[in-house]
Amino acid sequence: MGRSDADLLRAVGAGDVSAFSAFVDRHKDRVFSFAVEVIGNRADAEDASQETFVEAYRFARRFQGEGSAVAWLLGIAWHRCLTWKYRWRRHAVSLDDLPSPEGVVGNGTDRRVDDEAEATAVRLDVRRALAKLPPKYRVPALLRYQQGLSHEEIGAALGISPATAAQRVHRAKVILRTALHHLDPRAGGG
């Protein structure tokens, strides 16, 4: 398995660059996907992810080993994403964020292409609904369902109580269920 995250962070705090490299390799995809969801485009998410790891390196000594290193790291990512998002307030859409045209348009004869197009449409509907959530609900929901954090870890990452984290995740789910009602086959929509 290798060293635990806490062991790696202790080593990073002592100046071990290889431990930092291992920590980054272990968590870079998770931080990046979280940043994409919070910021909304891949280019800015890459920059915010890099800033997250720079800050994690600078403050590795502050990690006490209590609680989850992932929650600690995603808490840093959350703050970096907020800073990045509000510092730049970019409204342009990156070409990287647009869906690829392959597999989106089907001719009706290729069911696999039609299924992929439908799945792409559903993913876009879900992403749009998530993007419309207020950050106080969106971020806890992303941490819970995309990152798999517990309510305790979400609370630690965001500086709120576990009960507040649970309430915000639940509220996000209710809002999303209403916004995506048309996708529920039982509702006669999808």
VENMONOR-V216741 format. One record per backbone hydrogen bond with DSSP energy under -0.5 kcal/mol. CO is the residue of the C=O (numbers start at 1). NH is the residue of the N-H. Records with the same first field share a line. If there is no record, write none. Layout:
CO = NH ; NH
//
This chain:
4 = 8
5 = 9
6 = 10
7 = 11
8 = 12
9 = 13
10 = 14
11 = 16
12 = 15
15 = 17
16 = 20
17 = 21
18 = 22
19 = 23
20 = 24
21 = 25
22 = 26
23 = 27
24 = 28
27 = 31
28 = 32
29 = 33
30 = 34
31 = 35
32 = 36
33 = 37
34 = 38
35 = 39 ; 40
36 = 40
41 = 45
42 = 46
43 = 47
44 = 48
45 = 49
46 = 50
47 = 51
48 = 52
49 = 53
50 = 54
51 = 55
52 = 56
53 = 57
54 = 58
55 = 59
57 = 60
59 = 62 ; 63
60 = 63
62 = 64
65 = 67
68 = 72
69 = 73
70 = 74
71 = 75
72 = 76
73 = 77
74 = 78
75 = 79
76 = 80
77 = 81
78 = 82
79 = 83
80 = 84
81 = 85
82 = 86
83 = 87
84 = 88
85 = 89
92 = 94
94 = 97
95 = 98
101 = 104 ; 105
104 = 106
109 = 111
110 = 114
111 = 115
112 = 116
113 = 117
114 = 118
115 = 119
116 = 120
117 = 121
118 = 122
119 = 123
120 = 124
121 = 125
122 = 126
123 = 127
124 = 128
125 = 129
126 = 130
127 = 131
128 = 132
129 = 133
130 = 133
134 = 137 ; 138
135 = 139
137 = 141
138 = 142
139 = 143
140 = 144
141 = 145 ; 146
142 = 146 ; 147
143 = 149
144 = 148
150 = 154
151 = 155
152 = 156
153 = 157
154 = 158
155 = 159 ; 160
161 = 165
162 = 166
163 = 167
164 = 168
165 = 169
166 = 170
167 = 171
168 = 172
169 = 173
170 = 174
171 = 175
172 = 176
173 = 177
174 = 178
175 = 179
176 = 180
178 = 181
180 = 183
181 = 184
183 = 185
184 = 187 ; 189
185 = 188
//
